[in-house]
Amino acid sequence: MSIFQSLNRAYERLSETNDVPPFGFSTEKIGFVISLNPDGSPAGKPRDIRDTSGKKPAPRMMEVPASFKRPGVTPRPFFLWDKSSYALGVSNKEVKQEHEAFVDHHRKVLENTEDEGLLSLVKFFENWKPEMFEALAWPEGMKDQNIVFALESERLKNVYLHDRPAAKLIWARIAGDEDRTKAVCLVTGERGSIARLHPAIKGVWGCQTAGGSIVAFNKDKPSFSSYGHEQGDNAPVSEAAAFAYTAVLNKFLGTNSNCIRIGDASVVFWADGTDYDKIHAAEQVFGGLVNETGSGGADQDRADSRNKIRPILEKIRNGESVRSFDPDLAESVRFYVLGLSPNAARISVRFWMEDTFGEIADNFQTFMEETRIEPADRFAPVALWQYLLEMAVQNKRENVPPLLAGQWMQAILSGGRYPQMLLSTVLMRIRADHTINARRVSILKSVLVRNYKMEAPVALDPENPNAAYHLGRLFAVYEKFQKLALGDINRTIRDSYFSAASTSPASVFPQLFKLNNHHRSKARKEKPGAAKYFENVMAEITQKLPPEYPQLLLSKDQGLFAMGYYHQFFYKKPENEGEDQ
C-alpha cells in the first residue's frame, strides 16, 4: 500500500471518531473571537480564547473552513476567519491590500444571504475601519493572531459564524467553484476533481511555519509540466484524497502520540486493522519503544496509557516475541512509519516502512539485543533520539549528521544493515571529546554485530580472541594506575593518548608502558591492595596480546578497542575478587 493510500485509510478510521476535520475544513490556531450584534456592531471587546496556563498564551485549535497556500503577491482571504491583517486591516507588520481583499471577497460570497449571523458580518464591514482598532482600545495581543467571528447570542454556546448551516452551504459551493480537471485519482482509483494544489502539511520539524508539500510542481517552469499538464494535473490526486492525507498528517504531526523527532526527521507512525483497541495498543507500544517520553494528551492520559502498555513493553524488552503472547496484535495489525524532513517549501520523504506490527517489533527487539551492554546505561532504556545525541557536536539535536537518523531508523525497523557512517561518526566523536560511555559503545557493538558479523561481547570478556579488544582493556588499566597514583587530575592519559592509541597502537603503547611504570611505582605506595589487583589484571591482558603491537587498527577494530576500554574501565568487580578499585 502506498503512503497516500494508507493515510487515506487512516483518515476513514479517524473521521468516524471525529479526530480529523471533515472534508473542506482544517484545524487551525485561533486566538480571538469577535462577537457581533445583529446590526453588525461589536458586542464589547474581542474575547481572548488562548490558553494562558503556560509561559506564553497558546492559540486554541479549532475546525474552520480549510486554509490554503497563498503563494505570490495577490492577497487570498480565508472564509469567515483569518489573521488580523486580513480580517481587520491591523498588524505589527506592513499591511497591504489584504483587508480590502477579505472584505470584497465576503461581500461577494455573502451577497444574497439571509442568515442573521452572516448578515451581521456584512454589516460589520460596512462600518469598520482599521483605525477603529486603536479608538476602541482593542488588545494589542490581537495583532497577527487568527480571528473568528460569532453572533453574540450564540457566543456562550461556542457556536461561530463558520459553524452555521448557511455558512457551510456557502463554503461547499465556493470551495468547488474552480474549473478543475476531472480524472482518475491515483490514490483512490475513482474519477473526481483533481487537486491543483495540495493543502499545506504543517508541523514537520525545521519546515517553514506556513507548511510544505510532499507533492508540488512549479507552474512557472516548463520542465515541471508533462504533455501540457499544469501543477497537480501532472500527478492526479483527487481533492478528497489530497485533503484526507494532509489532514491525517497534520493530525499526527501535531501530537506526541503519533510523531517523534529522530535527528532532523519528523517520524510519523500509525497502525491499521479491524480492531481499534489493537490499533491503539500498537501505536502506544511503538511510541514507548522508540521514545520513552512518548504518548500525547494530558498528564493523566499519558499515565493511563503507559500503565496499559507497560506489561507489553516489559515482555518485548525481555525478549518475548509479540507473536508468543498476542498473535492478533502481531499479525492482524499493519504498521506504517514515515520519516519526513524539510526542504525549503517542500517536504522530503526520508524513509517509508510498512509491515506487520509483529515483524517491526521483532526487528526492534533485535536492535535492543545488539545494543545491550554491561554495565548498562544508568538511564536505560534509552530513547533513539538520545543515542543520536551521542553523534552530535555538543550533544545538540541540530548537529546530528544529515541523513544519518533516517538511514539508521530504517535499518532498525527493517532489519537491514546499519549505515556505515554510524561507526565512523561515533569513533570521530570519541576522538574529539574523549568520552566513552554506554550509549556510544552500544552503537559500536550493534554495527560490529550486524554489519561485520563479529562476536562483540556484552560484558567484560577476558577470553575474547581480538587483540584490539585487549589493547582497549590494557589502556583502561593504565588509566586506573594513573588515577591511583595521582588522584583526580584535569588531563588523563585518555585525554592525551586515546585517539592515537586506538588507531596506531605501535607508536603509542611503548610510551604508555614507560609512563605506567612510574604510575605503578607510586600506586604501590599509595594504595598497595588496589595496585596489586590491577597488576594481576594487566598480566592477564598481556598474555592475550601479540608479540608486537599492531601498526594500525581498522575502524571495526577501533570499535572493539573502545568496547574493551569501556568493559574494563567500568567493570563492577565482585566483592570477593581482590582489593577494591
N, C-alpha and C positions, 0 to 999 in steps of 0.2 A: 504494500500500500504506500502511495506517495505521501509526502509531507502534508500537502494540502488536503488530500482525501482523509487522512487520519485526523487532521484538525477539524474538518467538516463533520466527521463522526462525533468528535468531542463536543462540537457546538450543539448538535442534536441532543446529546445527553444533558448538557448543562442548561439548555434552554427549557427543558422540562422542569427544572427546579428554579428557574428564573435567576440563574447565576451569571447569565450573559444577557446583554441588551437585545431586544427584538430587532428584526431587520429594519434598517433605516435609522437606528438610534445608536448612540455611543455613550460610554461612561466618561464624563469629563470632570475636571476640577472646578467647582463653583464656589465663589467666595461671598457673594452678596445677593440679596433679593430686594427688588424694588416693588413695593406694594402700591397698587393704583386703585383709586376710586373709579366708579363707573364713568365719571365725567373726564377721566384722564389725569386728574390731579394726583400728586404723590400723597399717600396716606402716611405722613410722617417721614422720618429719615429711613434710608435703606437699612435692612436688617443684616447684620454680620452673622453668617451661618458657619464660619470657620471653626475648627476645633482649636481651642486655646489651651488645652491641657499640657502641651509640650512647650519647648523653648520658643518656638515660632508658631504663629497661627497657621494651621494646615487647612487648605480648602476641602470642602466636602465633595465626595464623589457622587455624581448624580447622572441619571439617564436623561439625555437630551437629544433632540434631532441631530443626526450624525454630523460630526465635523468632517472637513475635507482639507486637502492640501491647498495652500494658497500661493502657488509659485507666481513669479512675475510681479509687476508693479500695480496691476489693476486690482483694487480692493474687491474682495468677495466676502460678503457677510454670511454668518450662520443664521439659522432660522430660530427666532424668538430667544436667542441668547448670544452672547459674545463678550469679548473683553471690553473694558471701559472706553477705549479709543473708538470702537465701532458703536457701542450701544449709547454712549453719552457724549462722545467727542472730547473726552478728557484723558490725559495720560501724563506720566512723568517723562515721556519721550516726545519726539516730534509727532504731531498729529497731522495727517494728510487729508485725503478725501474719504477716509474710512467711515466717519459718521454719516456723511451725505449718502454714501452707498448703502449703509444699513437702513436709513430712513426711506430712501427711494425704493429699495427692494421690498420693504414691508408694506409701504403704501400700495405698491403694485399688487402683491400677492393677497393682501387683505382688503382689496378694494371693494369687493362685493360681499364681504362677511356680514352676518347679522348677529354673530356671537358677542355677548356682552363683554366678555373678557378681552377678546381680540380688538373690539371697538375701543376699549379703554386705552389700549396701546396706541392705536391710530390717533386718538385724541391727545394722548400724552405728547406725541411728536409734533402735533400742531402748535403746542405752546413751548416746548422745551428748546432751550438754547444752552450751549456748553458753558457760558459764563454764569448760568444759574447755579452750577455746582458749588462755586465759592459763595455765592449770595445765600444759598440755603445752608451753608456750613456742613455739607455732607462730608463724611470722614475721608481723610487723605489716604488711609489704607485701602480705600476702594479703587484707587487708580491702578490700572493694569491688571485688575482681577477680572475673572469671568463673572458675568451678571445674568440672572434670570429675572423674569417678571411674574407677578401674581396679582390676582384680584384680591383686594383687602378682605372681602367676605369669605374667601377660601384660604387665606394665609395660614390660619391656625390649623387647618386640615392638611397642610403641606401639599396643597394642590397648586401647581404653577400653570402659567398660560400654555406651555407646551404639552401639558397633560390633558387639556380639554379635548373632548372628541372632535370639535370643529377644527382645532389646530392639527390634530393627527390626520384628518381627511385632507386638509390643505397640504400638509407635508408629504403625504403619499402621492399627491398629484404633482407637486413641483419637483419632487425628488426624481420623478421619471419623465420630466419634460424633454430632456435632451434626446436628440435623434440618434440613438445608439445602434451599433451594428448588432444584428441577430445572428447567432452562430451556435454550434455545438460546444458546450463548455468542456474544457479539458479535464476538469475535476469531477463533475457530476455525470457527464455524458448526455446531459439534457440540453435541448435548444433553448436559448434565452438571450436577454440583453447582455452584451459584453461590457465589462467594466473598462472604461478607457484609462482611468487612474484608480489604483487600488488604495483603500484607506491607509492612513499612516499607522505604523507599528511603533508604539511608544514603550519606553522602559528598558531598552537594550542599553547595557552599561557602556558609556562613552559615546553614545549616539546623540545627535542634536535633540534638544528638548521638543522640537516640533514633530519628531518621529522620523522614521525612514521607511524604505520599501525593500522587500525582497525581490519583487517583480517591478521593473521600471524600464522605460525606453525614453531616449532623448529625441523629442519630436523635431528638434532643430538640425539634426544631423542625418542625412540620407542613409548613412551606413547602419543606422539603427532601425531602418524600415526594411520590410521584405515584401516584394511583389505589390508595392503600393499600399501596404497596410501602415497604419499610424498607431503609435502608442500601444495601448492594451490589445489592439486587434492583432498584433504580432504573435501573441500567445493568449488565445481567447479563454478567459475565465469569466463566468457569469457574475453579474453584480451580487447575486445572492451568495455565491461561493466565495467571492472576494471579501464580502462583508463578514461571512462566517469565520473564515480562517484568521482574519485580522482581529475580529472580536475576541476569539479564544486566545490568541497570542497576547493581546493586551490584557486579558484577564489573568493569564498565567504570569506574565512578566510583572504584573502589579502586586504579586503576593510572594510570601516566603515559602508557601507550602508547595508550589509547583515550579519554583525557579531558584537557582543558586548561581553565584558567580564563581567561576573557576578560571583564575588568571584574567585574561582580557575577554573571556567569553561569558555570555549570559546563557546558562544551561537550563532549558525548559524541559520538563518531563511530565508525562501523563500516561494513563492506562486506559484500556478499552476492554469491554466484556459485557456479559449479560447480568452479572451480579454486582450491583452498585457497592455493596459492602466490601467485596473483594477488590473492586477497583480502588476504592478509597484506601483500603489497607495497603495495597501495593504501592500507591503514591506516597503514603506516610512512611512505609518501611524504607523505600528507596531514599527518601529525604533524610531519614535517620541514619542510613548507612553512609551517605556521601557527605552529609553536613550535620554535625552534632547539634547545631543551633537551629535546625530546620523546624518546620511546622509554623503555619501562619495563624492569624487570629489573635484574640485576646490572650492574656497570660493563662487564664483558667482553661481556655480552649487548648492551648499548647500543652498544658499539664495533662489534660484528659487524653489528648491524642497520644502523647508519649506513653502514658500508662497503658493504653490499649495495645500499642505496638511493641512495648518493651519485651514481652515474652518471645515474640517472633525475632526481634533483633538479637536477643541473647542466644537463641538457638542458632541463628545464622553465624554469629561471631564465634560460637563454639564448634563450628564446622558441620552442623547439620544441614543437609540439603533441604530446600523448601519442599521438594517432592516427597520427602520422607515424612513430614508432619502435616502438610497441607497440599495434596496433589492438585486440588481445584485452583488454588491460588497460583501454583506453579505453571499449570498448563492451560487453564481457561482464560487467563488474563494476558492480553497482548500489551507490551510496554514500549513506549517511544521516548527517545531522548534526542533533543535538538539543541545544537550549540550555535549561537548567533554572536557575531562580532560586528562592530561598527565600521563603516567605510564611507565617510562623509554622509551624504543624504541617503545612501544605500546601506543595506544590511547584508553581510556575507554569511552564508551558511558554513560554519566551521566544520561541523560533522553532523551525521544523522544515523541514528541507531533504531532498529526495530527488531524485537524478538519476544519470545515468551518471557514472562516475569521470572520463571524458574531458571531459564538459561542465563539471564542477566545477573540474577542473584548468585548463581554458581560461579560465573566469571568474577564477580566481585569477591566471592569467598576465596578464589584462587589468588587474587591480588592481596587480600588480607594475610593469607598464609605466606606469600612470597615476601611480604614486608615485615613479618613477625621477627622480632629481635629481642634479645635479652642482654642486659636489663632493658625493660620496656620503657617507652616514654612515660614520664610521670603524669602526663595529662591524657593518656590513652583512654579510649580510642581517639585517633587523630582524624580530623576532617580533611578532605582532599585539598582545600584551599590552604590549610596550614602546612601541608607538605610543600606546596608550591612556593610559599614564602621563603622556604629554605634555599630556593634557587634564585631569589631576587636580591639585588643590591639593596642593602639597608633593610632587608625584610619588608619591603613595601610592595603591595599588590601591583601598582602601576609599573614596577620594574621586572615583573615576571617576563621572561623572554617571549616575544610574539610567536604564535603558532604552537608553542610547546604544550600549553594547557589542553588545547583541543585534541592534539595528537595523543597525548597521554590518556585523557579521558576516554577516547575512542578505543585505545588499546586495552584499557581496564575492562570496559564493558563488552568488548568483542572477544577478548582472549587472545588478541594478536600481539605482535612484537611491540615492545615499548620503543618510542623514538630514541635513536642512538644519542641525540644531543642531551637526553636526560642524564646519562652517565657523565659526559664531559662537562655539563653545566654544574653538577654537584661537585665534581672534583675541582673545577675552577673556583667555586665559592669557598671550598675548604682551603685552597691555597691562598685565597685573598684575605679571608678573615680568621683562618686557623681555628675554626670551630668544628669539632667533630661530635655530633650528637645523635640521638636515637633516630630522629626523622631522616637525617641525611644518610646514615648508614642503612636504614631500612630501604631507602630508594636505591642505593647502590646494590644492595643484596637482591632486590627484585629484578634489576636489569641483568645481573650476573646469572641468576637462576633461569630467567625466561629467554633472554637473547643469546646467552653463551652456554646454556645447559650445564652450568657449573654447580658443584655441590657446595653452596655457600652456607656456612653454619649459622644456626640461630643464636647459639650461645658460645662461650669460650670452648674452643676445640683444640686441645693440645696435640691431637693426632692428625690434624689437617696436613695433607701432603704438599700444599703450596708454600713455597719459600717466601713469597711476598706477604702472606698472612702472618708468618712468624717474624718477619722483619718488622711489621707493624707492632706486633706484641713486644718485640725487643725495644723498639723506640719508646713504647709506653713504660717499660720497666726503667729505662734510662731516665725518663721524666720523673718517675716515682722516686728514684735515688736523688735527683736534684731537689725535689721537694723535701725529702728527709734531711738533706744536708743544709739547705738554705731557707726552708720555710716558704711562705708565700712571697713571690717576687713579681715585679712588674713584667718581666720578659723571660719566658721559659724557653727551653730548647724547642718546644713545639712552635713558638712564635718565630724562632730564628732558623730552624733547620727542617721543619716538617715537609715543606714543599720540595726541597732538594732531596731529602732522604727518600720520599715516596716516588720520585721519578728517576733519580740517579744514585742508588744506594752505594755503589762502589766508591764514589767520590766523597761521600759524607760520613758513612758509618765508621771508618777508621778514626776520623776526628772525634766523633761522638764517643767512641770507645776510650780514647785518651781522656776526654772530659769526664766520662763516667768514673774512671779510676780515681780522680780527685774527689768526686761526689761520694763515692763508696767509702773512701777512707774517712771522710768526715762523718758520714752517716753511721758508720760502725761505732763512733764515739758518742754521737748524739742519741741514736736510737738503735742499739745493737740488735734487739729482737726483730724489729721490722727489717733491718738491713740483712740479717741472716735469711729471712723468708724470701726477700727479693733476689738474693744471691742464688738461692736454690731454684727459683723460677727462671732466672737468667741462664743458669747452667742447663736446665731442661730445654729452653728455647734454642740455645746454641747448638745442641745436638741435632736439631731439625734443619739447620742451615747448611747450604752447600759450602765446600771448601773456600770458594771465592764469592764475594758479593756480586750480584748482577750489575752489569753496567747501566742498563736501562730497564724500566718497567713499563709495559704497555698499559693502556687505560684500564683494562679489566683487572690487571694485577695491582694497579694503583687503588682500585676499588677494594680489593682484598687486603691491601696494606692498611687502608683506613678502617676496615672492618676488624682486622686483628688488633689494631691500636685500641679501638673502642671496646672490644671484648675484654682486653687485658686491663686497660686503664680503669674501667668501671666495673671490674669483676667483683662480685659480692662473695667474699671468702667465707666458707663455713666456719663456725666458731672453733671447731677442733682442728683447723688447718693452720698450724703455725702461729706466729705472732700477729698482732693487729697491724694493719697497714698504716 
